[in-house]
């Protein structure tokens, strides 16, 4: 049986945590009150019989809370709590409601309370009133925000339906009523048919902001004649699109399709050039002049429809969160008042709950009405009347976690450990990783296995991050904008890591066994790499296809980063690549080794000594920092925030440090060494400042937590100080280039591998605090759902 406090903490919306009733603070007040009472002085904290039905919900999906069960619990409360007046204790408290700028509740403790407990009771109810007022204020603000969104979406939907109807009518060559798809858009008389024949939409780019939106221009040179007879009071789209204007005026309907991809950017520029070349200068006030019109671009309409669909989904999700907020807070008031009765012996539940029940957050039904309306519109227009299909978008079901996954994680872990121990023993006996051994194995096979090891170590660290974020109630799925119900769970990540490493170590063991016996099986690592690539690009619905394709899309966005709009998951992944430079260099070497056919003769010198290939390897070292710098430039272009330019400077300094390292490797002179130390030290200081101050939000001098920040998710402050120290030490890994550490007869490549693994571990450690800071920024703004930009915007222009 789970206590309500833990259920409450596990089911609330993480980004709205500070707006919920502070249940733990009220419980502390009750614990202090028990000292003021004699026999009844012990708080009973065991769960009520109602609690055994509730189970702890997933951290990443607070909306999965069973709201119907919560309403059932409220309905099961005795009727006396809400309706009847308890004659014995009705005078213990009096709740007053003052209406000014908003609802304010104040509770007065009457003399019927025992004098020894009156002060504590007053403090408790003052705190309870403050919580009730806070809940009412937040609920009203969020309800107004969602109602405003709903009003805007109604207009957008009406415009979309009208444009689709006009587009289809112009293509078919005969009149179709604009109200054919939606009863809210009324049909017009015969004059409307004439209007449809004479009205066309021309798609062009606006002069004011060519890079951000496109414009559909409605021109109607015959509207003057229809001005007196055209009247439409029942259609929002007619009011906004079909109102009469003079023949020397036109109505611009801007379609704001964000240029998030290169195709959209090129399409917008192509449309602009085509319009400039095709259009002829004409007098728009001349009704006799022939004007060439084109129908609105259907691709843009599809993009607009997709944007509106996404906005409806986010609105519905927000309204679901608001319903969760309402029911959880109601239950919290019920629970805390029942605990007060057990402590004080005074029955105040019926009196106070009447005030709570009549308060705004519990009595307002606007959000529920809007939720039903959004559901109805989505079913009719985006699911072709199929309610089940619509619910897959509006209420996506979470994948059930299977014990089978846990079993295979254990099985694969056991296989990996056994194979790895066998491989280490055989490699030690054969002396493969010592300097005395022939270097063919280290130059040809080792890069493949080290590359896979670093990659899956990084994936394992990501799984550990997911566990830590889940424990700390950091909503990483919302931050990364993952599709609900389709993202990988931490168990899936661990299964992929353990299974992949078991296969890799198994192949390593088999290859080493053949190599010790004198067989030349250099193609085996290549086949292993080819198998993983085929699995990554496999088009069939198997082995987490949606996640694999999303990963490939993210990589595409990174490689062409100046051309794609940058979102959180893109630059987060680019930061991971900055810690995987050794893996990328190994990948470049392995590709050269197998593509050039060197594996047949075991001649690895071609991919090491050839100048242009060696220069390509150096260029690979710069690529992750270049990609990340281009992302910063794109974000500065989109958001006009100079902070992104400062962040760009950090990656430029990293590229300079990498260049100094390359120069030192070519010419080990004192000047190159001095340049390396100066540039690398400056870049390290730059990176540490950005890590601590910008990415983690720490080192705030005026914080109530010395040199940290005001809001901390982890309870122990010492963890933050230790984390900063650890990040500082691991950032200094570049010193190995200068020091050249020697660990006995161990090959230098193995030492480099361990240092690369430490950088991967540092990045995994950095990831937790990066998302913690992002989550606190969202929580500070109470941002629990995405704000989807709307496509249509109307503006009048005079020619």
TABELSUL-V51414 format. One record per helix or strand of 2 or more residues. SS is the DSSP state (alpha for helix, beta for strand). FROM is the first residue (numbers start at 1). TO is the last residue. If there is no record, write none. Layout:
BEGIN
SS&FROM&TO ; SS&FROM&TO
END
This chain:
BEGIN
alpha&4&11 ; alpha&14&19 ; alpha&23&36 ; alpha&49&53 ; alpha&62&64 ; alpha&67&76 ; alpha&79&82 ; beta&93&99 ; beta&103&109 ; alpha&115&172 ; alpha&178&180 ; alpha&190&198 ; beta&200&205 ; beta&214&219 ; alpha&223&226 ; alpha&236&241 ; beta&249&255 ; alpha&262&278 ; alpha&298&344 ; alpha&349&358 ; alpha&360&363 ; alpha&366&382 ; alpha&387&394 ; alpha&403&430 ; alpha&440&444 ; alpha&446&471 ; alpha&476&480 ; alpha&490&516 ; alpha&523&536 ; alpha&545&559 ; alpha&568&578 ; alpha&581&595 ; alpha&598&601 ; alpha&606&609 ; alpha&611&639 ; alpha&643&666 ; alpha&670&695 ; alpha&717&739 ; alpha&748&780 ; beta&792&798
END
